[in-house]
């Protein structure tokens, strides 16, 4: 993952997780207030997702330290 830090530096870190077992799901009713507030999706658009994927709970490891790549 690459990201911009507040000081305009670019940093990097890694995320590891075991292979995910995925199942296809079907939505009945979806609503994510933050997406509506940010103007990403309307309530109507949320009812028509491209896909729904389900996985059991999975543990992620974030590998630190963050590495500075360069200054912008």
N, C-alpha and C positions, 0 to 999 in steps of 0.2 A: 504494500500500500504506500502511496506517495501522498503527501499532504503539504499544505502551506501553513507555516507557523505564523503567529502574530507578528513577529519581527521580520516577515517577508522571506524567511529562509525556507527551503524545501527540506522536509524530513522524510524518513522511511522507516517502516517497521514491518514485521512479518506476522501473519496469523496462520496457525496450524490447527487442523481438526481432522479427526478420522473421516473416512469416506462416509458420506451421508446416504442413508437408505431413504429413498423418496417414494411417496405414493401420490397419485393424482387425486385431487379433491374436487369437490363441487361446492360453490358458495351458495348460501341462501340469502343472506343479507350482510352487506359490508358497509362499514362507515369508519373513516379515520379522520377525526376532526382536524388534525394538524394539516393534512393534505388539502382540505377545504379552506382552512384559514390562510394557507400559503398560496392558494390559487392554483395548485397543481391539478386537482380533480374536483369535479362537481359531485354531488350526491348521486346523480344519475350515472355518471361515468364510473363510479365505484362499484356499481351493480353489474358491470360488464368487464370483469378482469380478463386479461389475456390467458392466464392459467393460475391454478391453485395447486401448490405443492406442499405436502405435509411430510415432516420428518420427526422422529422421536426427539426428545431433549438431547442436545449434543453439547459437549464441552469444547470451548475454543481456548487455545493458548495464544497469547499475544507475546511475541518474542521481542524483548527489549534488551539493550538500550536503543533508543531511537537514533538513527544515523542521519547526520546532517549531510545533505548532498551538495547544496550550493546556495548562494544568496541570489535573490532576484533583483 
